[in-house]
Amino acid sequence: MCILLVEGWQPEDVLYEVALKEGYGLNVQIEQTAVNGVQRITDPDKSQSFYLTLAGKLALKNLRPLDLKKEDLFICRDSALDDEAAANLALQCRLKTI
């Protein structure tokens, strides 16, 4: 998935664009998680959800409160993870980058 973050981009616009590209409807619910900057996006009609952050840099230790499982989808910016962090996170959950 490639989303170009252009000058003047708004986080909420990106959240909805990602949700649509993942097959979710426009009626998604967006909630802040216990991890600063990570939202949980839920489609109540499908009873599905995923995690998304637009943070510029991520530390895996900060994501521990999410308790990510193999079936969880986590989406972040490609530039937020170094190769080692991306590989480790991909072992914990389904990782997609934008």
DSSP file (Angstrom, degrees, kcal/mol; ACC not computed):
  #  RESIDUE AA STRUCTURE BP1 BP2  ACC     N-H-->O    O-->H-N    N-H-->O    O-->H-N    TCO  KAPPA ALPHA  PHI   PSI    X-CA   Y-CA   Z-CA
    1    1 A M              0   0    0      0, 0.0     2,-0.5     0, 0.0    96,-0.0   0.000 360.0 360.0 360.0 129.0    0.0    0.0    0.0
    2    2 A C        +     0   0    0      2,-0.0     2,-0.5     0, 0.0    96,-0.1  -0.961 360.0 173.3-121.1 118.5    1.5    3.3   -1.0
    3    3 A I        -     0   0    0     95,-0.9     2,-0.6    -2,-0.5    11,-0.0  -0.987  23.4-143.1-123.9 121.0    0.1    6.5    0.5
    4    4 A L        -     0   0    0     -2,-0.5     2,-1.1     1,-0.0    -2,-0.0  -0.738   7.5-148.2 -86.6 119.8    1.9    9.7   -0.3
    5    5 A L        -     0   0    0     -2,-0.6     2,-0.1     4,-0.1     3,-0.1  -0.767  25.1-170.8 -90.4 100.7    2.0   12.1    2.6
    6    6 A V    >   -     0   0    0     -2,-1.1     3,-1.8     1,-0.2     0, 0.0  -0.435  36.3 -72.4 -90.6 164.0    2.0   15.5    0.9
    7    7 A E  T 3  S+     0   0    0      1,-0.3    -1,-0.2    -2,-0.1     0, 0.0  -0.292 121.9  23.3 -55.0 132.8    2.5   18.9    2.5
    8    8 A G  T 3  S+     0   0    0      1,-0.2    -1,-0.3    -3,-0.1    -2,-0.0   0.548  85.4 161.0  86.8   8.5   -0.6   19.8    4.5
    9    9 A W    <   -     0   0    0     -3,-1.8    -1,-0.2     1,-0.1    -4,-0.1  -0.278  30.9-141.1 -63.7 149.8   -1.8   16.2    5.1
   10   10 A Q    >>  -     0   0    0      1,-0.1     4,-1.7     0, 0.0     3,-0.6  -0.948   9.3-135.6-114.8 131.5   -4.2   15.6    7.9
   11   11 A P  H 3> S+     0   0    0      0, 0.0     4,-2.4     0, 0.0     5,-0.2   0.871 104.6  55.1 -53.0 -41.7   -3.9   12.5   10.1
   12   12 A E  H 3> S+     0   0    0      1,-0.2     4,-2.2     2,-0.2     5,-0.2   0.882 105.3  53.0 -63.0 -37.3   -7.7   11.9   10.0
   13   13 A D  H <> S+     0   0    0     -3,-0.6     4,-2.2     1,-0.2    -1,-0.2   0.906 110.3  47.6 -62.7 -41.0   -7.7   11.9    6.2
   14   14 A V  H  X S+     0   0    0     -4,-1.7     4,-2.7     2,-0.2     5,-0.3   0.902 108.4  55.3 -67.4 -40.9   -4.9    9.3    6.1
   15   15 A L  H  X S+     0   0    0     -4,-2.4     4,-2.3     1,-0.2    -2,-0.2   0.933 111.7  43.2 -57.0 -47.4   -6.8    7.1    8.7
   16   16 A Y  H  X S+     0   0    0     -4,-2.2     4,-2.5     2,-0.2    -1,-0.2   0.886 112.3  53.0 -68.5 -37.8   -9.9    7.0    6.5
   17   17 A E  H  X S+     0   0    0     -4,-2.2     4,-2.3     2,-0.2    -2,-0.2   0.928 111.5  45.9 -62.6 -44.2   -7.9    6.4    3.3
   18   18 A V  H  X S+     0   0    0     -4,-2.7     4,-1.7     2,-0.2    -2,-0.2   0.923 111.5  52.6 -63.6 -43.9   -6.1    3.4    4.9
   19   19 A A  H  <>S+     0   0    0     -4,-2.3     5,-2.7    -5,-0.3     3,-0.2   0.923 110.6  47.3 -58.6 -44.7   -9.4    2.1    6.3
   20   20 A L  H ><5S+     0   0    0     -4,-2.5     3,-1.6     1,-0.2    -1,-0.2   0.911 110.1  52.1 -63.2 -42.6  -11.0    2.2    2.8
   21   21 A K  H 3<5S+     0   0    0     -4,-2.3    -1,-0.2     1,-0.3    -2,-0.2   0.768 107.0  54.4 -66.4 -24.4   -8.0    0.6    1.2
   22   22 A E  T 3<5S-     0   0    0     -4,-1.7    -1,-0.3    -3,-0.2    -2,-0.2   0.425 125.7-102.5 -87.3   0.3   -8.2   -2.2    3.8
   23   23 A G  T < 5S+     0   0    0     -3,-1.6    -3,-0.2     1,-0.3     2,-0.2   0.599  76.0 138.0  91.8  12.2  -11.9   -2.8    2.8
   24   24 A Y      < -     0   0    0     -5,-2.7    -1,-0.3    -6,-0.2    -2,-0.1  -0.531  50.4-115.0 -87.1 158.0  -13.5   -1.0    5.8
   25   25 A G    >   -     0   0    0     -2,-0.2     3,-0.8     1,-0.1    -1,-0.1  -0.227  26.9-103.1 -84.7 177.6  -16.5    1.3    5.4
   26   26 A L  T 3  S+     0   0    0      1,-0.2    -1,-0.1    -2,-0.1    -6,-0.0   0.571 111.9  72.7 -77.4  -9.1  -16.8    5.0    6.1
   27   27 A N  T 3   +     0   0    0      2,-0.1    -1,-0.2     0, 0.0    15,-0.0   0.099  69.3 143.0 -93.4  24.1  -18.5    4.3    9.4
   28   28 A V    <   -     0   0    0     -3,-0.8     2,-0.5    15,-0.1    15,-0.2  -0.226  47.8-130.7 -63.3 153.7  -15.4    3.1   11.1
   29   29 A Q  E     -A   42   0A   0     13,-3.0    13,-2.5     2,-0.0     2,-0.5  -0.913  17.0-156.9-105.9 132.8  -14.8    4.0   14.7
   30   30 A I  E     +A   41   0A   0     -2,-0.5     2,-0.4    11,-0.2    11,-0.2  -0.946  16.2 174.8-114.3 123.1  -11.4    5.5   15.6
   31   31 A E  E     -A   40   0A   0      9,-2.1     9,-3.0    -2,-0.5     2,-0.3  -0.978  31.3-119.5-130.6 143.5  -10.2    5.2   19.2
   32   32 A Q  E     -A   39   0A   0     -2,-0.4     7,-0.2     7,-0.2     4,-0.1  -0.588  32.0-146.5 -75.4 136.2   -6.9    6.1   20.9
   33   33 A T        -     0   0    0      5,-2.4     4,-0.2     2,-0.5     5,-0.1  -0.283  33.8 -91.3 -92.1-176.5   -5.1    3.1   22.4
   34   34 A A  S    S+     0   0    0     31,-0.1     2,-0.6    -2,-0.1     5,-0.1   0.641 110.1  81.0 -69.4 -14.3   -3.0    3.0   25.6
   35   35 A V  S >  S-     0   0    0      3,-0.2     3,-2.2    28,-0.1    -2,-0.5  -0.853  94.0-114.9 -98.4 120.9    0.0    3.6   23.3
   36   36 A N  T 3  S+     0   0    0     -2,-0.6     3,-0.1     1,-0.3    -2,-0.1  -0.279  98.1  12.5 -55.8 126.8    0.4    7.3   22.4
   37   37 A G  T 3  S+     0   0    0      1,-0.2    17,-0.6    -4,-0.2     2,-0.5   0.388  99.6 111.4  88.9  -3.9   -0.1    7.9   18.7
   38   38 A V  E <   - B   0  53A   0     -3,-2.2    -5,-2.4    15,-0.2     2,-0.3  -0.916  47.2-167.4-108.1 123.7   -1.6    4.4   18.0
   39   39 A Q  E     -AB  32  52A   0     13,-3.0    13,-2.5    -2,-0.5     2,-0.6  -0.779  16.2-139.6-106.4 152.2   -5.3    4.3   17.0
   40   40 A R  E     -AB  31  51A   0     -9,-3.0    -9,-2.1    -2,-0.3     2,-0.5  -0.962  17.3-159.0-108.4 122.6   -7.5    1.3   16.7
   41   41 A I  E     -AB  30  50A   0      9,-3.1     9,-2.0    -2,-0.6     2,-0.4  -0.904  12.1-173.3-105.8 123.9   -9.8    1.4   13.8
   42   42 A T  E     -AB  29  49A   0    -13,-2.5   -13,-3.0    -2,-0.5     7,-0.2  -0.954  21.4-153.3-123.7 135.2  -12.9   -0.7   14.0
   43   43 A D  E >>> - B   0  48A   0      5,-2.8     4,-1.5    -2,-0.4     5,-1.3  -0.914  10.4-164.2-102.0 105.9  -15.6   -1.5   11.4
   44   44 A P  T 345S+     0   0    0      0, 0.0    -1,-0.1     0, 0.0   -16,-0.1   0.794  86.3  57.6 -64.4 -27.2  -18.7   -2.3   13.5
   45   45 A D  T 345S+     0   0    0      1,-0.2   -17,-0.0    -3,-0.1   -21,-0.0   0.839 117.9  31.5 -70.5 -32.3  -20.4   -3.9   10.5
   46   46 A K  T <45S-     0   0    0     -3,-0.7    -1,-0.2     2,-0.2     3,-0.1   0.523  98.9-131.8-100.8  -8.9  -17.6   -6.4   10.0
   47   47 A S  T  <5 +     0   0    0     -4,-1.5     2,-0.3     1,-0.2    -2,-0.1   0.899  66.4 126.3  53.9  42.6  -16.6   -6.8   13.6
   48   48 A Q  E   < +B   43   0A   0     -5,-1.3    -5,-2.8     2,-0.0     2,-0.3  -0.913  34.8 177.8-126.5 154.5  -13.0   -6.3   12.5
   49   49 A S  E     -B   42   0A   0     -2,-0.3    24,-0.4    -7,-0.2     2,-0.3  -0.975   8.9-169.8-150.0 164.1  -10.3   -3.9   13.6
   50   50 A F  E     -B   41   0A   0     -9,-2.0    -9,-3.1    -2,-0.3     2,-0.4  -0.959  24.3-115.9-148.3 165.5   -6.7   -2.9   13.0
   51   51 A Y  E     -Bc  40  74A   0     22,-2.8    24,-2.6    -2,-0.3     2,-0.4  -0.834  30.4-178.2-106.0 143.1   -4.1   -0.7   14.6
   52   52 A L  E     +Bc  39  75A   0    -13,-2.5   -13,-3.0    -2,-0.4     2,-0.4  -0.999   8.8 177.2-143.3 137.4   -2.5    2.3   12.8
   53   53 A T  E     -B   38   0A   0     22,-2.0    24,-0.4    -2,-0.4   -15,-0.2  -0.997  18.1-166.4-136.4 145.0    0.1    4.8   13.7
   54   54 A L        +     0   0    0    -17,-0.6   -16,-0.1    -2,-0.4    22,-0.1   0.126  43.5 141.3-110.6  17.0    1.5    7.7   11.6
   55   55 A A        -     0   0    0    -18,-0.3    22,-0.4     1,-0.1     3,-0.1  -0.236  55.2-134.3 -59.6 147.9    4.4    8.3   14.0
   56   56 A G  S    S+     0   0    0      1,-0.2     2,-0.3    20,-0.1    -1,-0.1   0.736  89.0  22.0 -76.6 -23.5    7.7    9.1   12.4
   57   57 A K        -     0   0    0      2,-0.0     2,-0.4    24,-0.0    -1,-0.2  -0.993  68.7-162.1-147.6 137.4    9.7    6.6   14.6
   58   58 A L        -     0   0    0     22,-2.5     2,-0.5    -2,-0.3    24,-0.2  -0.955   7.4-159.4-123.8 140.9    8.6    3.6   16.6
   59   59 A A    >>  -     0   0    0     -2,-0.4     3,-1.4     1,-0.1     4,-0.6  -0.982  18.7-141.0-113.8 127.0   10.2    1.7   19.4
   60   60 A L  H >> S+     0   0    0     -2,-0.5     3,-1.5     1,-0.3     4,-0.5   0.841  99.5  62.9 -57.3 -35.9    9.0   -1.9   19.8
   61   61 A K  H >4 S+     0   0    0      1,-0.3     3,-0.7     2,-0.2    -1,-0.3   0.815  98.6  56.7 -61.4 -28.7    9.1   -1.6   23.6
   62   62 A N  H <4 S+     0   0    0     -3,-1.4    -1,-0.3     1,-0.2    -2,-0.2   0.688 101.5  57.2 -75.1 -17.2    6.5    1.1   23.4
   63   63 A L  H X< S+     0   0    0     -3,-1.5     3,-1.9    -4,-0.6     4,-0.4   0.530  77.0  96.7 -90.0  -6.7    4.1   -1.1   21.6
   64   64 A R  G X< S+     0   0    0     -3,-0.7     3,-1.9    -4,-0.5    -1,-0.2   0.843  72.3  64.4 -54.1 -39.5    4.0   -3.9   24.3
   65   65 A P  G 3  S+     0   0    0      0, 0.0    -1,-0.3     0, 0.0    -2,-0.1   0.741  92.9  64.7 -60.1 -18.8    0.8   -2.6   25.9
   66   66 A L  G <  S-     0   0    0     -3,-1.9    -2,-0.2    -4,-0.1     3,-0.1   0.751  91.4-150.5 -72.1 -22.7   -1.1   -3.5   22.6
   67   67 A D    <   -     0   0    0     -3,-1.9    -3,-0.1    -4,-0.4     2,-0.0   0.942  19.6-153.4  50.0  54.9   -0.3   -7.1   23.2
   68   68 A L        -     0   0    0     -5,-0.3     2,-0.2     1,-0.1    -1,-0.1  -0.309  11.5-162.6 -64.2 138.0   -0.3   -7.8   19.5
   69   69 A K    >   -     0   0    0     -3,-0.1     3,-1.6    25,-0.1    25,-0.4  -0.697  36.0 -95.7-115.9 169.1   -1.1  -11.3   18.3
   70   70 A K  T 3  S+     0   0    0      1,-0.3    24,-0.1    -2,-0.2    23,-0.1   0.831 123.8  50.4 -53.5 -36.9   -0.5  -13.1   15.0
   71   71 A E  T 3  S+     0   0    0     22,-0.1    -1,-0.3    21,-0.1     2,-0.2   0.602  89.3 102.0 -82.3 -10.5   -4.0  -12.3   13.8
   72   72 A D    <   -     0   0    0     -3,-1.6    22,-3.1    20,-0.2     2,-0.5  -0.519  65.0-141.4 -76.6 138.7   -3.7   -8.5   14.6
   73   73 A L  E     - d   0  94A   0    -24,-0.4   -22,-2.8    -2,-0.2     2,-0.4  -0.888  18.6-174.4-100.2 128.1   -3.1   -6.1   11.7
   74   74 A F  E     -cd  51  95A   0     20,-2.8    22,-2.4    -2,-0.5     2,-0.4  -0.991   1.7-169.9-124.8 125.3   -0.7   -3.3   12.5
   75   75 A I  E     +cd  52  96A   0    -24,-2.6   -22,-2.0    -2,-0.4     2,-0.3  -0.957  16.6 151.2-120.1 132.1    0.0   -0.5    9.9
   76   76 A C  E     - d   0  97A   0     20,-1.8    22,-2.4    -2,-0.4     2,-0.2  -0.905  50.6 -74.2-146.3 173.9    2.7    2.1   10.2
   77   77 A R    >   -     0   0    0    -22,-0.4     3,-1.6   -24,-0.4     4,-0.4  -0.528  37.8-130.5 -72.3 139.9    4.9    4.3    8.1
   78   78 A D  G >  S+     0   0    0      1,-0.3     3,-1.1    -2,-0.2    -1,-0.1   0.866 108.2  55.8 -58.3 -38.2    7.7    2.4    6.4
   79   79 A S  G 3  S+     0   0    0      1,-0.2    -1,-0.3   -22,-0.0   -23,-0.1   0.581  91.7  73.7 -73.9  -9.0   10.2    5.0    7.7
   80   80 A A  G <  S+     0   0    0     -3,-1.6   -22,-2.5   -23,-0.1     2,-0.4   0.662  95.5  54.3 -78.9 -15.6    9.1    4.5   11.3
   81   81 A L  S <  S-     0   0    0     -3,-1.1     2,-0.1    -4,-0.4   -22,-0.1  -0.941  71.4-141.9-122.7 138.9   10.9    1.1   11.6
   82   82 A D     >  -     0   0    0     -2,-0.4     4,-2.5   -24,-0.2     5,-0.2  -0.446  44.0 -94.9 -83.0 173.1   14.4    0.0   10.9
   83   83 A D  H  > S+     0   0    0      1,-0.2     4,-2.3     2,-0.2     5,-0.2   0.882 124.3  48.9 -59.1 -41.5   14.9   -3.4    9.3
   84   84 A E  H  > S+     0   0    0      2,-0.2     4,-2.4     1,-0.2    -1,-0.2   0.926 112.5  47.2 -66.0 -44.8   15.4   -5.2   12.6
   85   85 A A  H  > S+     0   0    0      1,-0.2     4,-2.6     2,-0.2     5,-0.2   0.897 112.1  50.9 -64.1 -39.9   12.3   -3.7   14.3
   86   86 A A  H  X S+     0   0    0     -4,-2.5     4,-2.3     2,-0.2    -1,-0.2   0.915 110.7  48.4 -63.6 -42.9   10.2   -4.4   11.2
   87   87 A A  H  X S+     0   0    0     -4,-2.3     4,-0.9    -5,-0.2    -2,-0.2   0.917 113.8  46.5 -64.5 -43.2   11.3   -8.1   11.2
   88   88 A N  H  X S+     0   0    0     -4,-2.4     4,-0.8     1,-0.2     3,-0.5   0.904 113.2  48.3 -66.3 -41.4   10.6   -8.5   14.9
   89   89 A L  H >X S+     0   0    0     -4,-2.6     4,-2.0     1,-0.2     3,-0.8   0.881 106.1  57.9 -67.3 -36.9    7.2   -6.8   14.6
   90   90 A A  H 3< S+     0   0    0     -4,-2.3    -1,-0.2     1,-0.3    -2,-0.2   0.746 102.5  55.7 -65.1 -23.0    6.3   -9.0   11.6
   91   91 A L  H 3< S+     0   0    0     -4,-0.9    -1,-0.3    -3,-0.5    -2,-0.2   0.761 110.7  45.0 -76.6 -25.6    6.8  -12.0   13.8
   92   92 A Q  H << S-     0   0    0     -4,-0.8   -20,-0.2    -3,-0.8     2,-0.2   0.827 127.1 -12.0 -86.1 -34.9    4.3  -10.8   16.3
   93   93 A C  S  < S-     0   0    0     -4,-2.0     2,-0.8   -22,-0.1   -23,-0.2  -0.827  86.4 -67.7-151.7-177.5    1.5   -9.7   14.0
   94   94 A R  E     -d   73   0A   0    -22,-3.1   -20,-2.8   -25,-0.4     2,-0.5  -0.801  56.9-161.7 -85.5 111.6    0.5   -8.9   10.4
   95   95 A L  E     +d   74   0A   0     -2,-0.8     2,-0.4   -22,-0.2   -20,-0.2  -0.820  16.1 175.0-102.5 131.3    2.6   -5.9    9.6
   96   96 A K  E     -d   75   0A   0    -22,-2.4   -20,-1.8    -2,-0.5     2,-0.3  -0.983  13.1-155.0-128.5 145.4    1.8   -3.5    6.7
   97   97 A T  E      d   76   0A   0     -2,-0.4   -20,-0.2   -22,-0.2   -22,-0.0  -0.894 360.0 360.0-120.3 152.0    3.7   -0.3    6.0
   98   98 A I              0   0    0    -22,-2.4   -95,-0.9    -2,-0.3   -21,-0.2   0.323 360.0 360.0-122.0 360.0    2.6    2.8    4.2
